[in-house]
């Protein structure tokens, strides 16, 4: 039976205690937000959830924020949290759908198919007056996790430079419109405003309903089509630092469209370099 890419709060309420299930709170916040994902997790999380620290599940040896970790690092960290290759993994975040998709994408990149996002995340869980708990999670037994990298799911700086030269790939930017058009400054110091030339803007927030759940497949297909997705041209998604761009990747899958690839360095890398072309204004 296929698992994911989404599960509902009702499903989690029924399945949450299953021995083959690991639940993660994968919350993170932007540099200009006065919140810390782990601190908020310790205050209140869905019972049984463990904290998936996106910064820990990243490469510690690069100046770019939360980029892909090595195969060995991911395998070791996932196993230490009790995830084996036969484990079902569910991820959520404190905003509804923001950073949970990054954790989902990481598991998929490293070959784990049994992973799903909790649709609506913690806000929907709380709106339904379901139980939470506080503090550190219970200890868990370490398991062996074997990775199987799906390299096609990621793109680097060189790939994107080639793509804009050939004009045979659609680049979708998940940032808010005022960041895309350059009318507001980026939160990270030293990062220019604007966007990758030729890219299209599809703010990730447009993929969400008022209750923080993902739009239905038909609506997603309409949104993607309006942004230039035709099901034939390859799609690369980008954002500020490789987090909300994965919401677009999740949306593509739910919509039944061909999978896209993530530009992992995203605008933090592109906008901080002097040798990359940049554009401003509305496309």
NUTI-741550 format. One record per residue: residue in three letters; x, y, z of N, C-alpha, C in turn. Coordinates in steps of 0.001 Angstrom, whole numbers, padded with zeros to 6 digits, always signed. Layout:
<sites>
ALAXYZXYZXYZ ...
</sites>
This chain:
<sites>
UNK+000844-001193+000000+000000+000000+000000+000882+001247+000000 UNK+000574+002219-000874+001344+003451-000948+001120+004289+000302 UNK+002209+004857+000824+002135+005697+002017+002538+007115+001648 UNK+001688+008100+001982+002003+009487+001709+001518+009917+000339 UNK+001841+011153-000084+002729+012090+000609+002080+012895+001736 UNK+000739+012752+001894+000045+013455+002974-000717+012462+003836 UNK-000835+012788+005129-001772+012086+006010-002590+013144+006745 UNK-003776+012773+007159-004669+013705+007852-004486+013603+009366 UNK-005027+014591+010063-004995+014553+011528-005800+013375+012058 UNK-006908+013047+011402-007692+011876+011822-006857+010608+011698 UNK-006132+010487+010595-005277+009315+010391-004231+009228+011496 UNK-003587+010356+011802-002542+010341+012823-003113+010017+014201 UNK-004300+010515+014501-004930+010206+015780-005158+008705+015930 UNK-005446+008030+014816-005664+006577+014854-004347+005807+014901 UNK-003352+006269+014127-002131+005503+013912-000941+005941+014763 UNK-001105+007009+015503+000030+007626+016180+000816+006728+017115 UNK+000190+005734+017669+000876+004843+018609+001442+003592+017952 UNK+001347+003489+016651+001858+002301+015958+003365+002168+016162 UNK+003824+000945+016375+005238+000721+016685+006164+000966+015495 UNK+005595+000954+014284+006429+001164+013097+006384+002609+012606 UNK+005863+003519+013450+005695+004912+013054+006581+005822+013903 UNK+007319+006732+013241+008072+007781+013930+007522+009120+013473 UNK+007141+009935+014436+006561+011251+014175+007579+012330+014521 UNK+007743+013298+013616+008704+014380+013828+008027+015742+013743 UNK+008422+016631+014657+008167+018066+014517+009411+018640+013851 UNK+009260+019103+012606+010400+019591+011825+010358+021108+011662 UNK+009995+021801+012716+009802+023246+012644+011107+024019+012626 UNK+011130+025049+011810+012210+026026+011831+011602+027373+011491 UNK+012329+028446+011796+011826+029790+011575+012846+030618+010801 UNK+012369+031685+010163+013234+032566+009399+014141+033371+010331 UNK+015271+033875+009821+016202+034629+010676+015577+035846+011348 UNK+014557+036448+010726+013938+037640+011307+012720+037323+012169 UNK+012480+036053+012445+011379+035654+013322+011921+035365+014721 UNK+011263+035897+015708+011742+035765+017089+011235+034475+017730 UNK+011463+033349+017056+011049+032048+017580+012107+031016+017255 UNK+012130+029980+018061+013044+028866+017857+012223+027584+017816 UNK+012398+026804+016757+011589+025609+016574+011686+024626+017720 UNK+012896+024377+018178+013065+023398+019262+012456+023901+020572 UNK+012628+025192+020869+012045+025736+022098+010523+025642+022079 UNK+009936+025927+020925+008479+025819+020809+008028+024361+020900 UNK+008820+023469+020343+008526+022038+020440+008480+021593+021906 UNK+009446+022048+022687+009504+021644+024093+008296+022164+024881 UNK+007712+023263+024409+006527+023809+025079+005292+022964+024784 UNK+005169+022541+023526+003984+021762+023142+004222+021069+021813 UNK+004005+019765+021795+004092+019017+020545+003076+017876+020560 UNK+002819+017326+019395+001902+016197+019296+002497+015016+020069 UNK+001695+014331+020868+002223+013232+021681+003041+012234+020864 UNK+004219+011928+021396+005096+010965+020747+006050+011553+019740 UNK+005857+012826+019381+006709+013437+018360+008125+013654+018876 UNK+009080+013496+017992+010471+013810+018252+010805+015075+017472 UNK+011897+015747+017824+012236+016973+017115+013230+016685+016005 UNK+012867+017078+014802+013737+016945+013635+014398+018300+013427 UNK+015657+018410+013837+016380+019668+013733+016961+019801+012325 UNK+016366+020671+011530+016804+020827+010149+018254+021286+010073 UNK+018708+022063+011054+020110+022501+011054+021048+021330+011339 UNK+020635+020423+012198+021456+019246+012489+021477+018302+011288 UNK+020327+018141+010651+020241+017298+009452+020712+018083+008222 UNK+021870+018712+008341+022432+019544+007280+023942+019372+007260 UNK+024547+019941+006242+026007+019915+006110+026609+020978+007029 UNK+027388+020580+008052+027953+021570+008974+029167+022304+008402 UNK+029651+021883+007246+030897+022420+006711+030704+023369+005536 UNK+029510+023931+005397+029264+024916+004349+028700+026180+004982 UNK+029024+027356+004436+028472+028594+004998+026996+028795+004663 UNK+026475+028025+003720+025072+028158+003360+024180+027479+004404 UNK+022991+028037+004649+022115+027458+005671+021489+026142+005231 UNK+021440+025214+006168+020759+023911+006047+020758+023316+004640 UNK+021969+023080+004123+022075+022362+002851+022223+020868+003108 UNK+022149+020086+002039+022148+018629+002157+023308+018094+002985 UNK+023035+017201+003933+024115+016533+004659+024691+015394+003827 UNK+025773+014850+004286+026342+013673+003628+025438+012462+003865 UNK+025646+011434+003042+024868+010210+003202+025070+009605+004593 UNK+026319+009572+005029+026621+008979+006325+026004+009745+007471 UNK+026028+011070+007375+025464+011894+008447+023960+011676+008552 UNK+023278+011690+007413+021827+011505+007456+021478+010117+007984 UNK+022183+009100+007515+021903+007733+007960+022095+007598+009469 UNK+023176+008192+009966+023455+008100+011408+022401+008833+012234 UNK+022033+010038+011808+021065+010824+012558+019668+010213+012507 UNK+019268+009734+011333+017943+009110+011211+017871+007852+012067 UNK+018916+007029+012005+018936+005814+012807+018903+006093+014292 UNK+019587+007157+014715+019614+007513+016128+018239+007936+016642 UNK+017369+008383+015728+016014+008777+016111+015025+007624+015981 UNK+015544+006427+015741+014684+005257+015692+014087+004955+014343 UNK+014634+005565+013276+014112+005332+011932+014908+004242+011239 UNK+014230+003194+010827+014819+002153+010001+014210+002222+008615 UNK+014671+001362+007734+014166+001419+006364+012722+000946+006222 UNK+012223+000261+007244+010830-000181+007212+009918+000716+008046 UNK+010459+001807+008562+009693+002712+009423+008834+003662+008598 UNK+007595+003841+009036+006783+004908+008468+007115+006205+009208 UNK+007374+007265+008463+007744+008559+009041+006679+009585+008693 UNK+006233+010336+009692+005319+011455+009470+005973+012703+010023 UNK+005951+013781+009246+006562+015039+009669+005511+016148+009664 UNK+005637+017068+010605+004757+018234+010644+005564+019431+011113 UNK+004966+020617+011032+005624+021779+011628+004605+022670+012326 UNK+005121+023668+013006+004300+024507+013881+003536+025589+013130 UNK+003851+025780+011847+003166+026803+011052+002021+026232+010239 UNK+001982+024947+010070+000952+024296+009250+001585+023548+008107 UNK+002253+024279+007228+003083+023660+006193+004116+024696+005772 UNK+005314+024525+006284+006400+025451+006010+007684+024656+005846 UNK+008195+024154+006958+009458+023419+006931+009293+021913+006961 UNK+008086+021406+007244+007879+019955+007250+008206+019355+005895 UNK+007917+020110+004841+008193+019599+003496+009690+019400+003271 UNK+010535+020181+003936+011985+019999+003810+012387+018640+004383 UNK+011853+018285+005545+012162+016982+006130+011637+015859+005243 UNK+010415+016037+004738+009847+015057+003799+010778+014872+002609 UNK+011227+015968+002022+012091+015900+000842+013435+015241+001171 UNK+013996+015535+002339+015261+014919+002722+015143+013402+002781 UNK+014086+012906+003420+013896+011457+003476+013734+010877+002075 UNK+012993+011561+001238+012804+011068-000124+014125+011112-000906 UNK+014902+012165-000734+016190+012278-001420+017104+011108-001044 UNK+017077+010724+000228+017915+009624+000687+017240+008265+000541 UNK+016180+008207-000263+015618+006939-000682+014526+006358+000181 UNK+014053+007105+001185+013009+006576+002060+011645+006992+001519 UNK+010869+006026+001058+009580+006309+000442+008434+006373+001456 UNK+008626+005745+002609+007544+005698+003601+007566+006952+004476 UNK+007338+008096+003848+007345+009357+004577+006179+010204+004086 UNK+005518+010883+005017+004362+011713+004690+004376+012971+005542 UNK+003717+013992+005042+003534+015251+005765+002145+015251+006391 UNK+002077+015703+007636+000775+015849+008289+000096+017089+007714 UNK-000984+016900+007000-001674+017993+006325-002277+018944+007364 UNK-001851+020198+007322-002335+021183+008289-001466+021325+009506 UNK-000597+020351+009747+000385+020444+010817-000188+020696+012196 UNK+000638+021290+013064+000227+021540+014443-000966+022495+014537 UNK-001058+023553+013719-002227+024431+013838-003559+023699+013663 UNK-003643+022801+012714-004893+022052+012521-005133+021105+013689 UNK-004076+020466+014166-004177+019578+015321-004733+020336+016533 UNK-004214+021540+016761-004662+022345+017902-006077+022865+017689 UNK-006401+023253+016447-007744+023753+016156-008804+022698+016422 UNK-008419+021439+016308-009336+020334+016579-009309+019908+018045 UNK-008600+020698+018852-008525+020493+020307-008005+019100+020670 UNK-007012+018676+019914-006378+017397+020209-005261+017595+021226 UNK-004863+016518+021864-003904+016589+022972-002493+016931+022492 UNK-001744+017589+023371-000315+017822+023158+000422+017435+024434 UNK+001741+017382+024324+002580+017151+025491+003781+018080+025405 UNK+004504+018211+026514+005649+019117+026578+006902+018350+026991 UNK+008047+019004+026833+009301+018426+027303+009997+017545+026282 UNK+011072+016904+026747+011887+016047+025898+011153+014738+025589 UNK+011410+014164+024411+010768+012893+024077+011387+011741+024858 UNK+010677+010635+024923+011217+009445+025567+012384+008896+024752 UNK+013282+008228+025421+014424+007616+024729+013930+006569+023743 UNK+014664+006430+022658+014283+005450+021647+015486+004604+021269 UNK+015238+003401+020821+016322+002529+020412+016877+002927+019056 UNK+018200+002886+018932+018829+003230+017663+018615+002115+016655 UNK+018413+002500+015387+018207+001519+014342+019175+001776+013194 UNK+019291+000793+012340+020133+000935+011154+019302+001522+010030 UNK+019826+002572+009392+019133+003203+008272+020085+003256+007090 UNK+019712+002582+006017+020535+002544+004810+019988+003535+003785 UNK+020861+004390+003268+020412+005401+002315+020530+004890+000881 UNK+019732+005472+000022+019767+005195-001420+019495+006528-002116 UNK+020559+007260-002417+020441+008636-002882+019747+008727-004236 UNK+018788+009670-004344+018109+009977-005593+018628+011337-006056 UNK+019757+011311-006742+020467+012542-007093+019652+013461-007991 UNK+018709+012919-008733+017917+013741-009666+017039+014744-008926 UNK+016873+014578-007629+015988+015446-006868+016637+016781-006478 UNK+017919+016975-006776+018602+018207-006364+019396+018779-007529 UNK+019536+020112-007527+020345+020807-008521+021254+021805-007810 UNK+022424+022056-008431+023378+022998-007874+023423+024287-008665 UNK+024311+025171-008253+024459+026472-008896+024737+026331-010395 UNK+025670+025446-010744+026017+025258-012149+024851+024777-012981 UNK+024048+023901-012402+022869+023398-013121+021903+024532-013445 UNK+021708+025430-012480+020764+026526-012682+021313+027523-013693 UNK+022616+027808-013628+023226+028694-014619+023052+028142-016030 UNK+023247+026840-016176+023051+026210-017480+021588+026266-017913 UNK+020692+026065-016956+019262+026041-017270+018781+027388-017800 UNK+019254+028493-017212+018778+029798-017672+019424+030179-019013 UNK+020578+029599-019290+021201+029843-020599+020447+029102-021704 UNK+020005+027875-021405+019334+027055-022423+017848+027368-022543 UNK+017272+027896-021454+015850+028224-021435+014974+027000-021710 UNK+015414+025834-021210+014617+024622-021425+014096+024040-020115 UNK+014224+024822-019048+013794+024383-017727+013032+025515-017050 UNK+011962+025191-016354+011189+026188-015620+011718+026277-014191 UNK+012078+027471-013769+012522+027698-012398+011400+028403-011649 UNK+010907+027775-010603+009823+028323-009797+010359+028793-008456 UNK+010083+030030-008110+010544+030640-006863+009381+030696-005884 UNK+009551+030100-004712+008468+029967-003735+008370+031138-002767 UNK+009241+032135-002910+009219+033262-001975+008009+034174-002212 UNK+007721+035019-001231+006654+036008-001374+006970+036955-002525 UNK+005938+037527-003105+006093+038358-004300+007025+039538-004081 UNK+006980+040164-002893+007829+041338-002665+009302+040976-002509 UNK+009578+039751-002158+010977+039306-002147+011417+038946-003563 UNK+010531+038304-004302+010842+037921-005677+011112+039145-006547 UNK+010271+040168-006433+010449+041328-007313+011502+042303-006800 UNK+012028+042043-005610+013109+042869-005085+012656+044134-004389 UNK+011367+044286-004129+010872+045503-003497+011079+045516-001981 UNK+011473+044370-001424+011809+044320-000003+013167+043659+000157 UNK+013882+044040+001194+015228+043520+001421+015182+042099+001952 UNK+016200+041334+001628+016338+039990+002174+016761+040056+003639 UNK+016346+039058+004406+016635+039060+005844+018094+038743+006143 UNK+018731+037995+005274+020115+037593+005524+021088+038666+005029 UNK+022046+039055+005861+023013+040083+005460+023816+039642+004238 UNK+024076+040584+003348+024906+040299+002192+024200+039608+001050 UNK+022890+039421+001166+022120+038772+000104+021331+039825-000656 UNK+021551+039916-001961+020873+040914-002781+019379+040628-002863 UNK+018627+041633-003294+017191+041449-003548+016980+041039-005001 UNK+015843+040458-005286+015522+040099-006653+015325+038617-006854 UNK+015525+038162-008113+015282+036764-008446+016183+036301-009578 UNK+016193+035010-009805+016957+034417-010894+016297+034823-012218 UNK+017060+035371-013156+016471+035784-014429+015716+034641-015110 UNK+014520+034951-015579+013703+033966-016268+012850+033094-015369 UNK+013057+033197-014064+012268+032375-013148+010861+032941-012990 UNK+009967+032100-012527+008583+032484-012276+008303+032415-010782 UNK+007398+033246-010326+007078+033311-008901+005773+032564-008606 UNK+005849+031599-007701+004664+030926-007176+004845+030810-005663 UNK+004437+031839-004900+004600+031797-003449+003989+030529-002856 UNK+004748+029866-001996+004267+028596-001442+002948+028767-000715 UNK+002722+029962-000155+001496+030202+000614+000246+030066-000245 UNK+000377+030243-001560-000782+030125-002446-001236+028668-002572 UNK-000381+027744-002211-000732+026327-002274-001522+025878-001053 UNK-001718+026785-000087-002350+026410+001172-003738+027004+001323 UNK-004620+026238+001973-005936+026734+002327-005870+027453+003675 UNK-006991+028042+004090-006999+028839+005323-006711+028013+006568 UNK-006969+026718+006505-006686+025861+007663-005282+025247+007577 UNK-004442+025806+006706-003034+025402+006539-002864+024056+005838 UNK-003939+023476+005336-003821+022241+004559-003511+022580+003104 UNK-002978+021598+002408-002638+021795+001003-003914+021855+000155 UNK-003890+022701-000852-005027+022787-001765-005278+021428-002422 UNK-006511+021170-002868-006782+019912-003572-006010+019841-004878 UNK-005857+018629-005386-005016+018392-006563-005426+019243-007753 UNK-006723+019373-008000-007185+020142-009157-006769+021609-009050 UNK-006912+022181-007860-006507+023573-007647-005000+023722-007805 UNK-004251+022766-007292-002798+022808-007436-002399+022780-008912 UNK-003048+021932-009681-002724+021858-011109-003001+023193-011803 UNK-004070+023862-011407-004395+025174-011977-003329+026198-011624 UNK-002898+026202-010366-001871+027137-009915-000548+026893-010638 UNK-000176+025642-010749+001083+025321-011428+001006+025659-012914 UNK-000128+025390-013522-000283+025698-014938-000138+027193-015188 UNK-000742+028003-014321-000656+029456-014463+000781+029954-014311 UNK+001602+029186-013578+003008+029562-013376+003911+029005-014464 UNK+003323+028273-015423+004110+027773-016546+004421+026299-016536 UNK+003941+025572-015544+004188+024125-015492+003289+023436-016509 UNK+003903+022746-017467+003116+022081-018506+003237+020565-018484 UNK+003968+020042-017493+004141+018600-017395+005208+018052-018310 UNK+005818+018908-019124+006854+018474-020067+008208+019108-019743 UNK+008210+020399-019519+009463+021099-019215+009879+020789-017778 UNK+011129+020378-017536+011586+020098-016176+011445+021322-015278 UNK+011172+021070-014008+010978+022146-013027+012069+022091-011965 UNK+012667+023251-011685+013577+023421-010553+012922+024426-009618 UNK+012818+024098-008347+012233+025027-007388+013322+025678-006545 UNK+013048+026910-006170+013990+027700-005382+013200+028527-004374 UNK+013881+029036-003366+013244+029919-002382+014349+030726-001721 UNK+014232+031003-000431+015288+031731+000248+016474+030865+000593 UNK+016202+029683+001134+017302+028811+001573+016969+027332+001450 UNK+016097+026972+000503+015834+025565+000252+014820+024919+001171 UNK+013977+025719+001829+012946+025161+002712+011579+025202+002031 UNK+011043+026401+001797+009687+026463+001247+009627+026021-000220 UNK+010764+025987-000903+010773+025432-002262+010324+023978-002259 UNK+010529+023281-001135+010098+021888-001057+008584+021771-000910 UNK+007917+022858-000476+006447+022851-000472+005946+022754-001905 UNK+006616+023441-002837+006243+023335-004243+006465+021919-004754 UNK+007555+021290-004336+007822+019908-004759+006744+018961-004229 UNK+006347+019172-002984+005259+018377-002414+003970+018615-003195 UNK+003720+019884-003529+002527+020214-004292+002504+019564-005656 UNK+003661+019518-006324+003735+018859-007622+003346+017391-007513 UNK+003817+016745-006455+003495+015322-006287+002015+015116-006013 UNK+001456+015933-005117+000032+015802-004803-000818+016100-006029 UNK-000352+017019-006880-001080+017376-008092-000978+016317-009183 UNK-000108+015333-008985+000068+014299-009998+000917+014739-011174 UNK+001744+015752-010971+002624+016258-012019+004013+015638-011887 UNK+004823+015670-012953+006180+015130-012857+006965+015807-011735 UNK+007789+015028-011048+008506+015592-009912+009511+016648-010366 UNK+009714+017635-009506+010707+018664-009758+011973+018375-008977 UNK+012933+019266-009134+014200+019171-008401+014398+020448-007602 UNK+015106+020344-006510+015355+021482-005628+016714+022112-005903 UNK+016734+023429-006093+017996+024165-006068+018318+024399-004600 UNK+019196+023590-004051+019397+023547-002603+019971+024848-002051 UNK+020892+025480-002776+021465+026743-002297+020484+027890-002352 UNK+019539+027812-003293+018471+028787-003473+018993+030228-003478 UNK+018117+031185-003126+018484+032590-003283+019601+033021-002333 UNK+019764+032348-001201+020862+032711-000305+022201+032539-001007 UNK+022350+031455-001750+023575+031271-002510+023615+032209-003707 UNK+022566+032213-004492+022543+033003-005733+022701+034498-005446 UNK+021951+034979-004469+021931+036410-004178+023151+036923-003452 UNK+023966+036022-002910+025163+036451-002175+026413+036457-003048 UNK+026281+035999-004285+027443+035923-005179+027451+037109-006145 UNK+028664+037566-006450+028814+038677-007401+028753+038211-008845 UNK+028931+036895-009060+029049+036375-010431+027757+035752-010959 UNK+026637+035980-010300+025359+035439-010772+024460+036576-011256 UNK+023789+036400-012396+022878+037446-012872+021632+037528-011993 UNK+021127+038732-011827+019959+038942-010967+018976+039861-011665 UNK+017701+039637-011399+016656+040449-011999+015742+040970-010883 UNK+015090+042079-011157+014109+042632-010239+012853+042978-011009 UNK+011809+043309-010288+010545+043684-010910+009643+042489-011127 UNK+008436+042774-011595+007415+041748-011826+007642+041123-013197 UNK+007591+039789-013244+007772+039079-014523+006547+039254-015396 
</sites>
